[in-house]
Amino acid sequence: MPFVFELCACQCPAQFEGPECQQNKHSFHGNGYAWFPPMMPCFESHVSLEFITDVADGLLLYSGPLAQLQAWDQEDFMAIELIDGTPTLKVNHGSGTLVLQLPGNINGADRRWHRLDVRSNSKEVRFTLDRCSGATVMEREGLGSWLTTEDHSSCEVMGVTPNTDRMMESKLAGNAFINNNEQQQMLP
């Protein structure tokens, strides 16, 4: 007697997709935003996002304080934005702002899907477009083999956050201050 399997398919509500009907896309029409829980700070981190747009200037992702900072507060944020269509990353770990901008010939507002990756070890930061799929590959004949190199300058920029020594000192002072005023300084 043969086995008969019936296949079932789930019907997801509008704007929900996937095997578990999750919402994995958000669309905005010039006046909206999505609110997510804050990203937890890590010494090593990797953040990626995918986007499609035809608007040349706009904020794609912001993680940081929303209220006005007090004089003793450290500025600590990450922002990914398009400036004249060029993907730009701004990072501040409390010691000064590092700005990384991909080459100006890149247009992220071309109505195509793009992926941006930010990798950081709390000092060095790497900002990559489309997994560097457009990197130039060069091959040269070497001693008994071919040498292959990739030029990532068209799809990746790197930098180092400024004033690391000052940052560590101010973080220690900030921790002492927060501990002394624990009830007033508790963050959600």
C-alpha positions in Angstrom: 0.0 0.0 0.0 1.7 3.3 -1.1 1.9 6.3 1.3 0.2 9.4 0.3 1.5 12.7 1.6 -0.5 15.9 1.4 1.4 19.1 1.3 0.1 22.0 3.3 1.0 25.6 2.7 0.5 28.4 5.2 -1.1 31.7 4.1 0.8 34.6 5.6 -0.8 38.0 6.3 0.1 40.9 4.1 3.8 42.1 4.5 4.7 38.9 6.4 6.9 36.2 4.7 8.9 33.1 5.3 8.3 29.8 6.9 7.2 31.4 10.1 5.3 34.4 8.6 7.8 36.9 10.0 8.0 40.6 9.1 11.4 41.1 7.5 11.0 44.2 5.5 10.0 47.7 6.4 9.0 50.5 4.0 8.9 54.2 4.6 7.6 57.0 2.4 9.6 59.9 3.7 8.1 60.2 7.2 8.4 56.9 9.0 10.8 54.8 11.1 11.1 51.5 12.8 12.0 51.2 16.5 14.0 48.2 17.7 15.6 47.4 21.1 19.0 48.9 21.5 22.0 47.1 20.2 24.2 45.8 23.0 27.7 47.1 23.0 30.4 44.5 22.3 34.2 44.6 21.8 33.7 42.7 18.6 30.6 43.4 16.6 29.0 42.8 13.1 26.0 44.7 12.0 24.5 44.3 8.5 21.5 45.7 6.8 19.9 45.5 3.3 18.1 48.4 1.7 16.6 49.6 -1.6 15.9 53.3 -2.3 15.8 56.0 -4.9 16.3 58.8 -2.3 19.9 60.2 -2.3 20.0 61.6 1.3 18.6 59.8 4.4 19.4 58.0 7.6 19.3 54.2 7.2 20.2 53.2 10.8 20.9 55.0 14.1 21.9 53.4 17.4 22.6 55.8 20.2 21.1 58.3 22.6 17.9 60.1 21.7 17.8 62.6 24.5 20.0 65.6 25.0 23.3 64.5 26.6 24.5 66.1 29.8 28.0 67.6 30.0 29.4 64.5 31.8 27.7 62.0 29.4 29.8 60.3 26.7 28.6 60.5 23.2 28.3 56.9 22.0 26.5 56.2 18.7 26.5 54.6 15.3 24.8 56.1 12.2 24.6 54.7 8.7 23.3 57.2 6.1 23.2 58.1 2.4 24.8 61.4 1.6 24.3 62.3 -2.1 23.7 58.5 -2.7 27.0 57.5 -1.1 26.8 55.2 1.9 28.4 56.8 5.0 29.1 55.5 8.5 29.6 57.6 11.6 30.8 55.9 14.8 31.6 57.4 18.1 32.6 55.2 21.1 32.9 58.2 23.4 36.3 59.5 22.1 35.5 61.3 18.9 33.6 60.6 15.7 35.1 58.4 13.0 33.5 59.0 9.6 33.9 56.4 6.8 32.5 57.1 3.4 32.5 54.7 0.5 33.9 56.1 -2.8 31.8 58.9 -4.4 31.2 57.0 -7.6 29.0 54.5 -5.6 25.3 55.3 -5.8 23.2 53.5 -3.2 20.1 55.3 -4.3 19.8 53.4 -7.6 16.6 51.3 -6.9 18.7 48.2 -6.4 19.1 46.1 -3.3 22.4 46.8 -1.4 23.9 45.3 1.7 26.1 47.2 4.2 28.3 45.5 6.8 29.9 47.2 9.7 32.6 45.1 11.6 34.3 46.5 14.6 36.7 45.4 17.3 36.0 48.6 19.3 39.0 50.3 17.7 39.2 49.3 14.1 36.1 49.6 12.0 35.4 48.1 8.5 32.5 49.4 6.3 31.7 47.1 3.3 29.2 47.4 0.5 27.5 44.4 -1.1 30.1 41.9 0.4 32.6 43.5 -2.0 31.1 41.5 -4.9 32.4 44.2 -7.2 36.0 44.0 -6.1 38.7 43.9 -8.8 40.6 40.6 -8.9 44.1 40.7 -10.3 46.2 37.7 -11.1 50.0 37.6 -11.7 52.2 34.8 -12.5 54.5 34.0 -9.6 57.1 31.4 -8.9 55.5 28.2 -10.1 51.9 29.5 -9.4 49.5 32.4 -10.0 49.3 35.1 -7.3 45.8 36.5 -6.9 45.0 39.8 -5.1 41.7 41.6 -4.6 41.3 45.4 -4.6 38.6 46.3 -2.2 39.0 50.1 -2.4 35.8 50.4 -4.5 33.6 48.6 -2.0 35.2 48.8 1.5 36.7 51.5 3.7 38.5 51.0 7.1 39.4 53.3 9.9 40.4 53.6 13.6 38.3 55.3 16.2 40.1 58.4 17.6 41.7 59.0 21.0 41.5 55.4 22.4 43.5 56.3 25.5 41.2 59.2 26.4 38.2 56.9 25.7 39.4 54.3 28.2 40.0 57.0 30.9 36.6 58.6 30.4 34.8 55.2 30.4 36.4 54.4 33.8 35.5 57.8 35.2 32.0 57.4 33.8 31.6 54.0 35.4 32.6 55.5 38.8 30.1 58.3 38.3 27.3 56.0 37.4 28.0 53.8 40.4 27.9 56.8 42.7 24.6 57.9 41.3 23.1 54.5 40.5 19.4 55.4 40.9 19.7 58.6 38.8 21.8 57.1 36.0 20.1 53.8 35.4 19.4 53.2 31.7 16.6 51.0 30.4 
